[in-house]
Protein backbone atom coordinates (compact mmCIF):
# COMPACT_ATOMS: atom_id res chain seq x y z
CA UNK A 1 0.00 0.00 0.00
CA UNK A 2 2.77 2.43 0.94
CA UNK A 3 4.65 1.85 -2.32
CA UNK A 4 1.49 2.55 -4.31
CA UNK A 5 0.73 5.71 -2.35
CA UNK A 6 4.34 6.86 -2.57
CA UNK A 7 4.20 6.42 -6.34
CA UNK A 8 1.04 8.56 -6.48
CA UNK A 9 2.64 11.24 -4.32
CA UNK A 10 5.76 11.40 -6.51
CA UNK A 11 3.65 11.56 -9.67
CA UNK A 12 1.70 14.48 -8.27
CA UNK A 13 4.92 16.22 -7.27
CA UNK A 14 6.26 15.78 -10.77
CA UNK A 15 3.22 17.43 -12.34
CA UNK A 16 2.29 19.90 -9.60
CA UNK A 17 3.12 22.89 -11.83
CA UNK A 18 1.20 21.50 -14.81
CA UNK A 19 -2.51 21.49 -13.84
CA UNK A 20 -3.57 19.85 -17.10
CA UNK A 21 -1.11 16.97 -16.72
CA UNK A 22 -1.90 16.71 -13.00
CA UNK A 23 -5.58 16.30 -13.89
CA UNK A 24 -4.73 13.77 -16.63
CA UNK A 25 -2.64 11.51 -14.41
CA UNK A 26 -5.20 11.47 -11.62
CA UNK A 27 -7.97 10.59 -14.07
CA UNK A 28 -5.96 7.94 -15.91
CA UNK A 29 -5.07 5.96 -12.79
CA UNK A 30 -8.11 4.49 -10.99
CA UNK A 31 -6.05 4.25 -7.80
CA UNK A 32 -6.51 8.00 -7.36
CA UNK A 33 -10.21 7.35 -6.72
CA UNK A 34 -9.27 5.39 -3.58
CA UNK A 35 -6.07 6.95 -2.29
CA UNK A 36 -5.28 6.88 1.42
CA UNK A 37 -6.10 10.01 3.35
CA UNK A 38 -2.47 10.31 4.48
CA UNK A 39 -1.19 10.23 0.90
CA UNK A 40 -3.86 12.73 -0.18
CA UNK A 41 -2.87 15.06 2.66
CA UNK A 42 0.80 14.82 1.63
CA UNK A 43 -0.09 15.56 -2.01
CA UNK A 44 -2.23 18.49 -0.90
CA UNK A 45 0.54 20.01 1.21
CA UNK A 46 3.50 19.49 -1.12
CA UNK A 47 1.63 20.65 -4.22
CA UNK A 48 -0.11 23.52 -2.39
CA UNK A 49 -3.31 22.43 -4.13
CA UNK A 50 -5.83 23.42 -1.45
CA UNK A 51 -7.88 20.30 -2.16
CA UNK A 52 -10.71 19.61 0.26
CA UNK A 53 -11.50 16.12 1.48
CA UNK A 54 -14.32 14.78 3.66
CA UNK A 55 -13.41 14.64 7.34
CA UNK A 56 -12.69 11.30 9.01
CA UNK A 57 -12.36 9.34 5.75
CA UNK A 58 -9.67 6.65 5.44
CA UNK A 59 -9.67 6.91 1.64
CA UNK A 60 -10.42 9.87 -0.58
CA UNK A 61 -11.23 10.46 -4.24
CA UNK A 62 -8.58 12.82 -5.64
CA UNK A 63 -10.52 13.17 -8.90
CA UNK A 64 -13.58 14.45 -7.06
CA UNK A 65 -11.48 16.88 -5.03
CA UNK A 66 -9.82 18.20 -8.19
CA UNK A 67 -13.22 18.64 -9.86
CA UNK A 68 -14.42 20.73 -6.93
CA UNK A 69 -11.33 22.95 -7.16
CA UNK A 70 -11.92 23.40 -10.91
CA UNK A 71 -15.55 24.38 -10.29
CA UNK A 72 -14.51 26.91 -7.65
CA UNK A 73 -11.94 28.37 -10.06
CA UNK A 74 -14.56 28.68 -12.79
CA UNK A 75 -16.93 30.49 -10.43
CA UNK A 76 -14.14 32.88 -9.36
CA UNK A 77 -13.25 33.46 -13.02
CA UNK A 78 -16.85 34.18 -13.94
CA UNK A 79 -17.19 36.58 -11.01
CA UNK A 80 -13.97 38.32 -12.01
CA UNK A 81 -15.23 38.65 -15.59
CA UNK A 82 -18.54 40.05 -14.41
CA UNK A 83 -16.73 42.57 -12.20
CA UNK A 84 -14.60 43.70 -15.16
CA UNK A 85 -17.77 44.16 -17.20
CA UNK A 86 -19.39 46.20 -14.46
CA UNK A 87 -16.30 48.39 -14.10
CA UNK A 88 -16.22 48.91 -17.86
CA UNK A 89 -19.85 50.01 -17.90
CA UNK A 90 -19.34 52.34 -14.93
CA UNK A 91 -16.24 53.90 -16.56
CA UNK A 92 -18.21 54.45 -19.75
CA UNK A 93 -20.99 56.18 -17.83
CA UNK A 94 -18.43 58.41 -16.08
CA UNK A 95 -16.72 59.26 -19.40
CA UNK A 96 -20.08 60.21 -20.95
CA UNK A 97 -20.86 62.42 -17.97
CA UNK A 98 -23.88 60.36 -16.98
CA UNK A 99 -22.45 59.34 -13.61
CA UNK A 100 -20.03 61.00 -11.22
CA UNK A 101 -16.82 59.17 -10.42
CA UNK A 102 -17.81 59.15 -6.75
CA UNK A 103 -21.13 57.46 -7.53
CA UNK A 104 -19.43 54.98 -9.85
CA UNK A 105 -16.88 54.07 -7.17
CA UNK A 106 -19.64 53.69 -4.60
CA UNK A 107 -21.62 51.42 -6.93
CA UNK A 108 -18.50 49.34 -7.55
CA UNK A 109 -17.86 49.10 -3.82
CA UNK A 110 -14.37 50.62 -4.02
CA UNK A 111 -12.69 53.92 -3.25
CA UNK A 112 -12.44 56.59 -5.93
CA UNK A 113 -8.70 55.91 -6.20
CA UNK A 114 -9.28 52.17 -6.71
CA UNK A 115 -11.96 52.92 -9.27
CA UNK A 116 -9.62 55.19 -11.22
CA UNK A 117 -6.90 52.49 -11.20
CA UNK A 118 -9.40 49.91 -12.52
CA UNK A 119 -9.96 51.70 -15.81
CA UNK A 120 -10.03 49.04 -18.56
N, C-alpha and C positions, 0 to 999 in steps of 0.2 A: 504494500500500500504506500509506504513512504517513498519508494523509488518512483512510483507512478506520479504521486503528488509532486515530488521534487522535479520530475521532468516537466510537469505542467507549469510549475513556478518558473523554471528557467526559460521555458518557451515564452511565457508572458513577459519576462524581463527582456528577452531578446527583441520583442516587438512592442514594447511599451510606448515607444515614440512614433509608432505607425498604427494609428487607430484602425485603419482599414484592415491591415494584416492581423492585428490583435483580434478583431472581430472575426476574421476568416478562420484563424486557427482555433478559436473557441467553438465556432460552429462546426468545423470539420471533425473535431474529436468529441465523440459522445461522452467521453469521461468528464468533460467540463460540465455536463448536466448533473453530475453526482460527485462533485469534488469535496474533499473534507473541508470543514469550516476553518480549520487551522491553516490549510494551504490557501484557501480563499482570502483569509485575513492577511497572510504574508503577501500574496499577489496584490491585494488592495493597498497595503502600506508601501511596498517597494515600487509599485508603478504609479503611486499617488493618483489612483483612479477614482476614489470617492464612491466606490460601489456600495450599495446598501443590501444587506442580507437579513433575512428573518432572524429574530432573536432565538436563542436556545435550539438551533438546528445543528445536527451533527454533520449533515451534508447540505451543500447549497448548489444552486443552478447558476453558474457564471453567465450563461447565455441570457437568462432572464434578467439578471442584474445589469448586464450591459445594455439590454433593450430598454430598461427603465432609464438609464443614464442618457441614452440617445433621445428618448422621448422628452426628457427634461431639457436637453440641449436644444431640441427643436422648438419647444415652447419658449425658451429664453430667446432664441433667434427670432421667432415670430414677434415677440414682444418688443425686441430691439428694433425690428423693422417697422413695426407700427409706431413706435416712438419717433423714429426718424421721419416718418411720414407726417406725423403731427407737427413736429418741429418745422418741417418744410412748409406746411400750410400756414402755420403761425408766422413764420418769417415772411412769407408772401403777403399776408395780410398787413404786416407792419410796413413792408416796402411800399405797398399801395396806399398807405395812410388810413387803412380801415380799422386798425387796431394799434393802440399804443404799445410800446415795447414793454412797459410795466405790466400791462394787462396780459400781454402774450406770455411773459415770464411767469406771471401768477397762474395762468391757465396750464402752463407746462409744468408747474410745480418746482421751478428753479429760481435762482436769483437772476437779476437782470444781467449781471456779468456772465453767469453760466449760459444764459440764453444767447447772449451775443457771441460767445465762443462756440456755440453749437450750430452756427450758420452753415447750412449745407453747401 
